[in-house]
Amino acid sequence: MTRRRRGPILLVLPTMVILVLVVIFPMIYSLTVSFRLYDLRVPRHPFVGFENYIRLFTDSRFHNALGVTGLLLLGELALQFPIGFGLAILLARKFRGKKVVQPLLLIPMMITPVVVGYMGRLLFETRSGPINYFLNLMGLPSALWHTSASTALLTVILLDTWQWTPFMMGVLLAGLVSLPPEPYESAKVDGASGLQIFWYLTLPLLKPVIALVIIMRALAILQTFDIIYVLTMGGPGTATETIGIYTYLVGFRYWDIGQASSAAWVLAMMLSVGVTIFLKMMGRERR
């Protein structure tokens, strides 16, 4: 091997070694664990094939976790996208105080999710929280928020929406600002209304950005853990137990690492399907 070829290989080698040790080896090891009866309290871990996956898909608690994750995904996207898009459209226009308002709106996404979770516990506290206090001032009864099975998931959705709507807004705003002005000028000359311009110009031109931000948020929502762990720990009961929380509890509370690994791989496959769909959509838009 010549010195010219050896140089780039030596430069890339440390990164490859770290990648193998930190990413590839743990992935392969967790895959092998998912095919074993792996209990940390027992010294032997026999091979059981697909038994962990069979137990997983016949577990009603896992079915509940799938349902909760689906509701969380739909609820957050249904709130974050329209609110983020509306804010992006407003910020795309010129108005006084824009340089102050825009950075302020981006602050929530810069806060650590664990801090947001603890902040949510204080805000939604049932007896003396400020939100229930203002509800009482308006003559409304106090809500149980994260302490009730019927409202706990809604509380998580509201908190996560507060934190990550600015991400939607920022990406969509960047897309709006980068749109070419010529089609808009031609549409105005032809007498198109604002609604027609939005429907027939803005949305089609912004499709790749919309697809990007929705897929990115969907993948992040499927991995939601921090806020739920701090706020409800999957409760009350299993009202907010997503796949991530389910995997954590099975692995580190019940010590069934084999089934937890199989649940983690099911989540990984779901994420892979999401990424594949996104890449196909992006390729179709480019063509």
LINZI-V602146 format. One record per run of one state. SS is the DSSP state (H for helix, E for strand, C for the rest). FROM is the first residue (numbers start at 1). TO is the last residue. Records with the same first field share a line. If there is no record, write none. Layout:
BEGIN
SS->FROM-TO + FROM-TO
END
This chain:
BEGIN
C->1-2 + 34-35 + 37-38 + 40-46 + 48-50 + 58-59 + 92-97 + 107-107 + 111-112 + 124-129 + 138-144 + 148-151 + 178-181 + 190-193 + 206-206 + 223-225 + 232-242 + 253-255 + 287-287
H->3-33 + 51-57 + 60-91 + 98-106 + 108-110 + 113-123 + 130-137 + 145-147 + 152-177 + 182-189 + 194-205 + 207-222 + 226-231 + 243-252 + 257-286
E->36-36 + 39-39 + 47-47 + 256-256
END
